[in-house]
Amino acid sequence: MNIPHSTTAMTNSTPDRLPVTPALETKLPRVGTTIFTVMSALASEHGAVNLGQGFPDFDCDPALIDAVTDAMKQGLNQYPPMTGVPVLRTAIADKIEALYGHRYDAASEITVTAGATQGILTTLLCCVRTGDEVIVIEPAYDSYVPAIELAGGTPVFVQMQLGETGYTVPWDKVAAAVSPRTRMIMVNTPHNPTGSVLDTSDLEKLADIVRGTDILILSDEVYEHMVFDGREHASLCRHPELAARSFVNSSFGKTYHVTGWKVGYVAAPAALSAEFRKVHQFNVFTVNTPVQYALAAYMKNPAPYLELPAFYQRKRDLFLDGLKNTRFKLVPSGGTYFQCVDYRAISDKSEADFSKWLTTELGVAAIPVSAFYAQPKESGIVRFCFAKKDETLQLALKRLAAI
Ligand SMILES: Cc1ncc(COP(=O)(O)O)c(C=O)c1O
């Protein structure tokens, strides 16, 4: 049979006419698999204790799970309002006011998000235009730079300084990085990966930098309830001038030991929230209904988040006590469930190689801090996560004591 050439091509019936994948110039050509995924895979391959990726290895309060089940059984299973269910937005506004003294309007200034990662991306997509600059303080959480680039912006990096008191933000360098194109400054307190926390003097310095400009601020406060040694969380909303230009992002995943639920919120003044919501409605539209109702019910009792600093401080102290028997030098920190250590007395390997060696040879996974820089920077520091059962931490410490 004489089949016309074009029909042959369409049916792909001959081996020399295989379908061709169209060439695609992606928007994020340099993005690969994150270090967290790589180290977790290596940890499971080698049976290592995983102190790499930041998630608890213990379960949440069963009452929270019951609250989700109750909501589902009550038939709260359809689309919620785009901005989040009103009871949850009100509970969030009440909590922020009680803790930080700033009242957000639950109807127009709080938006429930599918975790902080979405809140951050949506904030950047609604604020940043092509050619805008966004100041990023490094080391920085890995979603920031790809999110800026997706929005068409250019990250401008300022590196934290490491001294005897731990990592600090050099505000003079942040001020020097501001240009007429600066659209936004991103801050993160308590800070991943370093565990450093901002204080009121940091907020004053940031306010001095942005005063008289139209620079916006994205404040990543997902570890807001993990601040230790009697310190107070310096939420940007405590500072009226900063609150007026800030998108404050938080996450229930960190606070209630449910990182897989991916629910968070963004608090911002009404005009900023209105813009945020324009993107949010086409980005995710709505967030898991029964989980929102469950969180609202669970938040009526403030004890779980008020007790979180003591809960994690005890784990941190257990971990630090054990590390004193090793040659690691501890990097002072005031918050999060991460502890950075300087390993230069032990090895001169790169941070990535040392992390791999720790995982494969010693059986304890860590994350190289160099992975949190756009241009990997070697400081001889790795990050451990201590959001683990005591027995997990003890097993890790036993293995780490070998070096
Ligand atoms: C600093 C920081 N921001 C944002 C996130 C993302 O939070 P979520 O899981 O709610 O998206 C994380 C998670 O590890 C984080 O460490």
The ligand as a Tripos MOL2 file, in Angstrom:
@<TRIPOS>MOLECULE
LIG
   16    16     1     0     0
SMALL
NO_CHARGES

@<TRIPOS>ATOM
      1 C1         12.7710   29.7670   56.1740 C.3       1 LIG1
      2 C2         11.6590   28.9630   55.5970 C.ar      1 LIG1
      3 N1         10.7080   29.5760   54.8910 N.ar      1 LIG1
      4 C3          9.6940   28.9000   54.3440 C.ar      1 LIG1
      5 C4          9.5960   27.5370   54.4760 C.ar      1 LIG1
      6 C5          8.4580   26.8120   53.8100 C.3       1 LIG1
      7 O1          7.3800   26.5940   54.6520 O.3       1 LIG1
      8 P1          6.1280   25.7270   54.1710 P.3       1 LIG1
      9 O2          6.4790   24.2820   54.4120 O.co2     1 LIG1
     10 O3          4.9920   26.1890   55.0050 O.co2     1 LIG1
     11 O4          5.9260   25.9980   52.7220 O.co2     1 LIG1
     12 C6         10.5680   26.8430   55.1840 C.ar      1 LIG1
     13 C7         10.4980   25.3730   55.3100 C.2       1 LIG1
     14 O5         11.4580   24.7060   55.6400 O.2       1 LIG1
     15 C8         11.6310   27.5750   55.7650 C.ar      1 LIG1
     16 O6         12.6000   26.9680   56.4630 O.3       1 LIG1
@<TRIPOS>BOND
     1     1     2 1
     2     2     3 ar
     3     2    15 ar
     4     3     4 ar
     5     4     5 ar
     6     5     6 1
     7     5    12 ar
     8     6     7 1
     9     7     8 1
    10     8     9 2
    11     8    10 1
    12     8    11 1
    13    12    13 1
    14    12    15 ar
    15    13    14 2
    16    15    16 1
@<TRIPOS>SUBSTRUCTURE
     1 LIG1         1 GROUP 0 **** ****
